[in-house]
């Protein structure tokens, strides 16, 4: 058992984070299967929503169907989310809603047919904005009170994940390429401090493809982007103006120096052994705003590497991590680790067992340098959990959805002081604030 002080948790860095797990593992072949006790076994939730270890509790912050302060309805299908310091101990949660154009009954305008005055990117035939987009919740963790919640982006479609900018906004990503009244497949920017709907301006230079998530390197301003396709690419955007992404820039795709073109470890593909590293280069892309959803195909033809359903991404201390939801020889998921300063990438975790990791999706890096990974399973085993991963690659279970239909976990993020973890239960839609003894961590392996 390891006890970590609050100061060590917030100072971060692998050298301070759970020292027994913090050493970088040696490169080796084989599937990562190590599991540790973490925070101990889960205790069934009497309310039947989300099981947590002993000593941890949750509070429901916001739920689908509530009436917001702007008179609209809290939408369902809650997905990616970012947490921002709103001053005075409060936080602003900017939350995605992964709603398709036809899912108007789950959207903010389900009970509001007249939406002519709302700034919306695209509208349905009846004039209402498409139901995707974002909502913003202003929350005080100390009092447990929601001070305000409102629609903050309207008229987009299938807003899946995204990423926070260093200047206090949320990049929300459309995980769909379609033509409505306007084309879709873009990233939009939502200021966290906004009080109404943000101007719905697509960041076209970031490419038109099935976007999943984004992360910005604070040192360089480069934006890294994932693509949720079985043969997707991993992208980076070099902005002309790092504080104004709408000003344009160059989009590139990752490729391997050694000429390999696959990371998925499926039969017949180039092997990328778990724990191994590869040096990378970047391929310049053109026609990045083209119709046809073929950017990844053109990039692959030019030598870019393929990834299996790139999803959640988060930038840490000089490195970033992203999930490949169905990657790996067992098709249960991989987590990639990229170090920009070294221009190399590691197959950090590859799951060979449902117990280790099953379809990792959204993720974040904790203040103490672990990963928190949301599961979104499509396998025969339906047991969507929140998984933790130590810097050494060992996994542990932090929570489990207790609802009968097992919706995914999503949107995991932490308050600026590191004390509160926020999490979405995707369907019908709940945002939870979770607290507990984060400093109490057991790094001993789980007994067979």
N, C-alpha and C positions, 0 to 999 in steps of 0.2 A: 504494500500500500504506500502511495506517495501523497504527501500533503504539499500543496503549492500555495504560497502566499498570494494575496490579491495583487501585490506589487509585481511579483514575478509574472503573473498572468497577463497584466496589462503591459509590462515591458516587452513581452514577446521574445521572439528569437528562439531557435531550437535549443540553444545552450541553456535557456532558462525554463524550457517547457518540458516538464515531466522527464527529468534527466535520464531516467531508466529507459526511455523510449526514443530519446532524441538523436541518437547517433545515426548518421547516414548509413544505410545498409550497403554492404559490398554488392557489386554487380554479380548476379548469378542467374542461372536459368531456373525454370520451374515456376509453377503457378503459386502466387502468394496465397497462403491459406491460414496464416497465423491469426489467432483471435485472442484478445485479452479480456479480462473481466470488466474493465471500464468502470461504470458506476453501479454495477451489480444487476441482478435480475429485475425484470420489469414487474411492476405491481399492477394488477388489473384496475382499470379506471371504473369506479362505480357508475359514472355517467355514460360509459360506453363510447367514449370519443377517442381518447389517446392515452395509452399506457406509458408510464414513466418509471424510472427507478425510485426506490425509497428515498424520501427527502425532497423530491422534485414535485413541483406543482405547476399548473397552467391556469391562466385566466383567458377567457374568450374576449378578445378586443373588439371584433367586428364580425358580423355574419351576413351572408347573402340574404336578401329580402328586406333588410332594415331600410328605413327611410333616412337618407343623408340630409345634411344641412342645406343642400341646394334643392331639396324636394325630390330628388331622384332616388332610385333604388340601388342599394349595394348589389352589384352584379355577382354572378356565380363564376365557377371555374377559375378559382384564384390560383395563380401560378407564380412566376418569379416576383421578387420583391426586394427593395432596398431600404435601409434604415439610415436616416440622416439626423444630425444634431439640429434641433429646432430652438435651442436656447432655453434657459431656465429649467434644465433637467428634462425637457420634453423631447420627443422624437417625432419625425415625420416619416411615415411608412408610405412609400409609393409602390403600388401593387398592380400587377398585370392581371388581365382577365382574358383567358384563352377561349374566346367565343368566336364561332364561325358566323358568317353573314346571316345564316338562316336562324340562328339561336337568339332571336330578339326577345323571346319570353324570359331569357335569363339575364338580359342586359339592363342597363340603367334606365332605359326609356320604355320598359315593359308596360308601365302604367301611364306613360306620358306621350300621347300621340302627337302633340304639338311641340316640336323641337326646332322651330325655324330659326330661333335666335342663337342657337348653340353653334360655336365654331367647330365644325366636324370635317374630317378629311374626306369621307365618303358616306353616302346615304343609300338606304334601301328604297325600293319603289314607292313606299308610303311616306317618304320624306324623313323618316327617323334615321339618325346616325347608325351606321353599322355597330353592332353591340360590343366589339372588342375595344380595347383601350386600357386606361389606367384609372385608379382611384387613389386618393391621398388621404391618409388618416393621421391627424395630429393627436398624439397620445402622451399622457403623463404617467410613466411607470410607477412613480412614487404613490400617487393617489389611485392609480388604476382607472383614471377617467379619460374618456375620449372627448377631446375639446372640440373637434370638428372633423367631419369627413365629407369629401366631395369628389365629383368626377373631375379628373385632371387631364384626360386626353380622350377625344371622342372620334368615332368614325373609322377606326382601324379594325383589323381582323386578325384573330388568332395570335394575340399578344402572349408570347410564351415566356421567355426569360428576358434578360437584359443585363445591365450593369451600371454601377455608379461612376460618375465622373469626379475628378478631384475638385471641380468647381461647384458641386452641390446640385447636380441634376441626375436624372435617371434616363438611361438609354433603353427604350422598350422596343423589342424586336418582333416583327411579324413573321410567324412561322408558316407562311403560305405564299405561293406565287399565283395570283389570279388577276383577271381583269374584271373589275366592277365598273361603276361609272368612272373610276380612276384605277390605275394599276396598283397592285399590292405586292409586298415582298421587301419592305424597307425597314429601316431603323428610324425612330422618332425620339426627340429629346423632350423631357418633361422636367421643368424646374421644381425642386422639392419644396421650395418656399412659396410656390404659386397658390393663389386662393381660388382660381377658377380653372377653366380648361386652357391648356397650353396651345399656342398656335400649332396646327397640325402640319408641320413642314417635314416631308420625307428627306432623309439624309441620303440622297441618291448616290453620292460618290462612294458610300460604304457598300455599294453593290445591291443588286436585286437578286435575292435567292432565298431559300427557306431558312431564314435567320433563326437562331436560337438564343444566343447570349453574347455579351460583349464585356471586355475588361480593358482598362487603360493602364499602361505603364506610366506611373507618375513621373519617372525620370526622363522619359523620352517623349511622352505624349502619344505614342503609338497605340492604336486601338486593335485589339485582337478579337476575332469573331469566329464563332462556331456555326456549323451547318448541320441541321438535323435530317440527314439523308444517309441511307446505308452505304452510299459511296461518296459521302461528303468530303469537303476539303477543310483545311484550317487556314484562315485568312488573317492578314494584318493590313491595317489602313494607316498610311503615313500622311497626316493632315498638313495642308498648306499653312493653316493657322490652328495651333493645338487647342485654342479656347473657342474656336468657331468651326465646328466640324462641317457645317453647311457650306463653308468657303471652298471645299473641295480637297483633293489630294489623290494619292495613288493607292490602288488596291493590289495586294500581292497574295500568293498562295505558297504554303510551305512545301518544300521538296527536300529530298535527302541527297547529301553530297555523294554517297556511295551508289546512287542510281536506283535504289530500291523504291518501289512505288506503292507500298501497302503497309498498313499498321494493324490490320484487323485480325491476323492470325487464323483466318478461315482456311479451309483446305484449298491448296493450290495457289496461295498468296505468298508474297515474300515474308519470311519469318521475322518477327520483332519480339525477341525473347523478353519475358517479364524481367524487370530490373535492368535491362540493358539500355544503353544510350546510343543515339545516332547524331551525327553532325548534320546541320540543316543549311539550306540556302533558300532564297525566296525568288519566286517567279513573278515577273510583272504580268498583270492581266489587262486585257482591253475589252471593250464592249461590256463593261461591268453593269450597265443599266439596261441591258438588252432584254427583249421578250424571249419567252421560250424555256426559261428555267434550265439553261444549258451551260451556265458559267462553270460549274464544277466539271462538266464533260470536257469543255475546252481547256480548262486548267490541267486536268489529268492527262489530256493528250500532249500537253506541253511539258509533262514530267512531274506534276504535283502529286503528293502522296494522298492516298485515300484513308479516311477515318470512318468508323461505323457509328453514325448518329452522334456527332459532336453535340453536346448539350451544355450543361452548366460550366461556367468558367469564372475563376477568381484570381486576382493578382495579389501575391503576398509580398514577402521581403526579397525582392530581386528575382522572383520566379513566379510562374503562374501554373495553375492546375486546371484541367478540364476533363469532363467525363466523356466517354464514348459508350453510350448506353448499351448497345448490343455487341460490342467488340469482344475479341478474344476467342480462343479455340472453343470454349464452351458457350459462346454467345451470351454470357451473363454480365459482361461489362468490363471496361478498362478505365483507368484514370491515367492521363498523360501529365507529365511534368516538363515544362519548358523553361529554360534559363536563357533570357535574351542576351545577357552579357557574355555567355559562352557559345551562343548559337547552337545549342544541342537540346535534344528532347529525350525523355526517358519514358518507357512503359512502366510507370511507377507501381500500379496495382493492376493485376489481371485476375479476375475472379474465376475460380473453377468450381465453386460451390454456392448454392443458394444461401447458405448460412453466412458466407463471407460478405458477399455483395450481390444484389440481384437487380440489375437495370438501374444503376445510379443515374440521376438526372441533375437537378439543381444542386449546387454545392457552394460552400463558403469556407473561408479559413478563419478559425477561431482566434481570439486574442492571444491564446497560448500555443498557436501554431499547429493545431490539429486541423484536419478536414472534417466538416459536417456534410454528409451526402444524403440527399433525399432519394428514396426509391420510387420508381414508377414502373411496376412490374407488368409484363405481358406474358409471363410464363405460367405454367400450370400451378406453380406455387404462388398463391396470392396472399401476401403477408407484408404489405408495404410498411417499411420501417424508416427511421432516421438512423443512419450509421455514422459512427465516428471512425477516423483513421489517424493513427499516430504518425509522427515523422518517420518512423521505421517501417511503416506500411502495414501494421497490425490493425485489424478492425474490431469494433465493439458496437453494441446496440444501445442507442440512447432512448429510443421511443418506438412505438408501434401504433398504427391506426387501428382502432378497435371497432369501427363501423362495419356492419356486415358486408357491404359491397366493396370494402377495401379501396377507397380512392387513394390517389397518390399523395405523398407529402411533397411540399414545394415551398419555394421562397425563403429558405432559411437564411437568417441574417442576425447580427448582434447589435445591441445598443452600443453607443460610443464608449460607455464605461465598462463594457464587457460583462455586465451582470445579468442582462436579460436577453434571451434568445427568442426571436420571433419566427413563427412557422405558419404556413398555410396548410390547411386540409382542403384539397382541391375542390371537392364536390360534397355537398351542395355549396360549400364555401365558408370556412371559418379561419380567422387569423388568431393565433394563440400567442400569448406572452408567457414564456417558460422561465422559471427561476429555480434555483437549487444550489447544492453544494458543489459548484464547478471545481473547486480546489481539491475535492476528494476524488482521487482517481487511483484505480488498482491496475497496475501494469502487468500483473501476473497472468501467464497464459491460462486459458480455459482448459480445465482438465478433460481429457478424452473420456 
